[in-house]
Amino acid sequence: MKRIKFLDLHAQYLSIKDDIDKAIKDVIEQSAFIKGPFLEKFENEFSDYIGTKHCIGVANGTDGLEIAIEALNLPKGSEIIVPVNSFISSAEAVTRSGHKVVFCDADPDTYTISVDSVKLKITSKTKAIIAVHLYGHPCEMDELLKLCEENNLRLIEDCAQAHGAKYRGKKIGGIGDIGVFSFYPGKNLGAYGDGGAVTTNNDALAKRMGMIANHGRIAKYDHEFEGRNSRLDGLQAAILSVKLQHLDKWLNQRNLIADYYNSELKEINGISLHRNSSEIFHAYHLYVIRVNNREKLQKFLEANHIETGIHYPIALNKLKAYDYLNQKNDNFYASKNDSKLLSLPIGEHLHIEDAKRVTNTLKTFFSEQ
Ligand SMILES: *Cc1c(COP(=O)(O)O)cnc(C)c1O
């Protein structure tokens, strides 16, 4: 029986092999490894795609978050609100920039940051919010923007899972002050190694982020302040330029699979689905269901050659790394649900027949319960 993979980067490579191979060769022929024409080209293409004035390539998404926070020049020890259900980077970047993580809950329907929960966490020390477009579903941006305006807060979008997603017709990454993208290989737009980018419409922030990522300099040895080395290299940029041309087609295929899952799974007793808010275009980096008997189900799917994942098994406030914050006992909806989450295979490598096999296997499992 054919294995239904969670991710198939090799199949993706084969589908665009000639263009990728040529792009890699071009970079090497021109020795344009750091900065240079391939990076510039990709930065222009990506800012056009997102619809922002600026895009700056960085070494990875986690660095991008740190650089974004640093560029905001917040007072040391500011509180930054982070949703509890995310990858650790969203919180790590806050601490590493000298600020305090304050966790908030997820919205039970969409599982993105809960605006009501954010409201409860705002204090006089709160200076920013990290809106994670989790699984590829855009956060409730209008309400977050309103909240930021009322409380004088900055809004950073963690877009690592949501390249190409839209909120009320507008691409995410250009709605808050800064958008942060990861090009980790498994993301919807992935490099062949680490990579990331920050996007903004604000000239001053763009300049500052570009300098922070490149040793605080404006010219080769003219350093205005201490920055760091966090650049997207030429090889990755050239590969991303090739892949960006296919992104919309790949996102449509992800949506096709997700629509099929939604229609087939909604009637199954024992599966809860996340709900999409209206007026969004979902990037479906992940397709996540909630079940009570996850371990048993995961084994059953594995026995039927269907790969699954868990995103994320432990809510951030319960991680050992955050013991020191004493936010473990916050009674979050999201942290009570983390034992139920299961990510089904999704991606442009799947066909409807694959999705059908997944839903039929799920139907068999739940009919036997
Ligand atoms: C992947 C991811 C990141 C980190 O990106 P890297 O490029 O791996 O550093 C940050 N936030 C979220 C939500 C992610 O999924």
The ligand as a Tripos MOL2 file, in Angstrom:
@<TRIPOS>MOLECULE
LIG
   15    15     1     0     0
SMALL
NO_CHARGES

@<TRIPOS>ATOM
      1 C1          8.6330   27.4770   12.1980 C.3       1 LIG1
      2 C2          8.1100   28.5090   13.0940 C.ar      1 LIG1
      3 C3          8.9440   29.5300   13.5970 C.ar      1 LIG1
      4 C4         10.4350   29.5060   13.4830 C.3       1 LIG1
      5 O1         10.9910   29.5270   12.2670 O.3       1 LIG1
      6 P1         12.4920   29.0200   12.0460 P.3       1 LIG1
      7 O2         12.8010   29.4700   10.6600 O.co2     1 LIG1
      8 O3         12.5090   27.5440   12.1950 O.co2     1 LIG1
      9 O4         13.3650   29.6920   13.0510 O.co2     1 LIG1
     10 C5          8.3540   30.5520   14.3240 C.ar      1 LIG1
     11 N1          7.0400   30.5530   14.5880 N.ar      1 LIG1
     12 C6          6.2210   29.5790   14.1530 C.ar      1 LIG1
     13 C7          4.7620   29.6600   14.4670 C.3       1 LIG1
     14 C8          6.7270   28.5160   13.4160 C.ar      1 LIG1
     15 O5          5.9020   27.5420   12.9970 O.3       1 LIG1
@<TRIPOS>BOND
     1     1     2 1
     2     2     3 ar
     3     2    14 ar
     4     3     4 1
     5     3    10 ar
     6     4     5 1
     7     5     6 1
     8     6     7 2
     9     6     8 1
    10     6     9 1
    11    10    11 ar
    12    11    12 ar
    13    12    13 1
    14    12    14 ar
    15    14    15 1
@<TRIPOS>SUBSTRUCTURE
     1 LIG1         1 GROUP 0 **** ****
